[in-house]
């Protein structure tokens, strides 16, 4: 499926959804901010939406945000040496975002989610990107088409 800008939720709707999910997990919301270049050490998680994947949701965040998510999900801080646990928590958070986000995209509202993967290869230029601040952390969420109509 080829998506145009009109097929996707507007940035305000995406921002509101991310804010709601983040508040539900962390107990704090987000606010819009200017996009920033990825800082060294930024963590990235991709989630295919559709089967085969029509869009890929890509979440970029600093490690500190991923650790905050882990602590909220576990109810305790993850050991500093346990990056795998933090990566699993980030993947779960990305899946929660994706499950909620696909409800805003009518052609994909009933589509399956793929498995989240860390440090994904990005198949193309984002159709939509929002940048959000959550405390001192800046994260970005992009929707990227995964296929070109042949």
N, C-alpha and C positions, 0 to 999 in steps of 0.2 A: 504494500500500500504506500502510495506517495502522499506525503502530508504537505500542506501549505500552511502558511502563517494563520490563516483563518480556521484551520482545523484544531488548533491548539488553544488551551486556555490562556487568557491574557496574563501578563506578569503579576498583576494585582491578585488574581485568583490563586496563582501558584504560591505567591508570598503568603497569602492568608492560610493556605493549606499547610505549608511548611511551619508557619508560626503555630498553628493549632497542634500539629503532631509534636513539634519540639516542646511546646508547653506541656503536653500530655506526658512526655517522657522525662523531661528535665525539670518541669515546674517553672520554667522561665521561657519567655517568648523570644521572638526575633524582631528585627527591624531592618528595613531596606537600607542598603549601603551601596557605594560605588564598587563596581567590579575591581578586583585587584589581581595582579599577577600572582600566580601560585608561588607561595613561599617555599623555600627549600624544605623538604620533609613533608610536604602536603600529602595527605592520604586521599586516594580516589577509589570510589566503588561504583561499578556500573551494574545496571539492572535491565535486562531485555524485557520489553513489554510487547506481547503478541507472540504468535507462533505461526510461521517463523517470526523472529523479532521484527517488529515494524519500527519501533523506536527504542532507543537506549536512554535510560535515565542515568545521568552521571552526577554523582555527589562528590565534591572536593571539599576537604576540610583539613584544618591542622590536627596534628596528633592529639593536642590537648582537648579538642572537641570530641574526638573518638573516645578518649579516656573518660570524659564526662558522661558520654552515652553509656559506656560500659558500667561505670559506677552506679548510674541511675537504674540500669537494667538488673544489675546484680545486688544492689543495695549495699555494696561495699566496693572499695577501690580494688582494681585489678593489680596484681603484683607488677612492678615496673618492668620485669623481665618477660612478662607474658603477652607479647604482641599478638599472638594467635587469638587469644581470648578477646582482645580489643578489636581485632579485625573481624571476628565473628559478630561482635556486637554492632560494629559499623555496618556490616552486611545486613543484619536484621533490621536496623534502623532504616537503611536504604529500601529494603523490601516493604516496610511499613509505609514509607513515603510513596513508593511506586504503587502499592495497592490502593492508596487513597487518590493518588494523582490520576490513575487510569479512569476513575469514575468521572473526571472532568473532561474526558476525551471520548465522546459518544461512540466512534467506531471501535474503540478499544475497551469500552466499559466492561465487557464480558470476556475479554481476551485473557489468556493465562500470563502469569509472570514467569520469566525464566529464573535461573539461579543467579544470585548476585555474584560478582567477581571483582576482586580487588585489582587495582592498577590495570584497568582495561585498556585495550587499544581503542582509540576513538575512530570510528569509521567515516566521519565526515564533519562538516561544519554544523554547529548547533543551530537549530531553528529558534530556540528560545533559551535564554539564560537569565537567571536572577541571582543577585548577590545579597546575602543577608548577614547581619551581625547578631551573634548570640553571646552576650557578655563581651569579652575581649576577642572572641573567635569570629573570623569571617569565613563563611562557607558559600559555595556556589552550587547551583543546581542547574543542569543543562538537559535539554531534550534534543537528541541527535538522531536523525534518520539513519537506519541501519542498512537500507537497501535502496538501490536506484532502479526505477522501472526500466525494464529492458525491452 
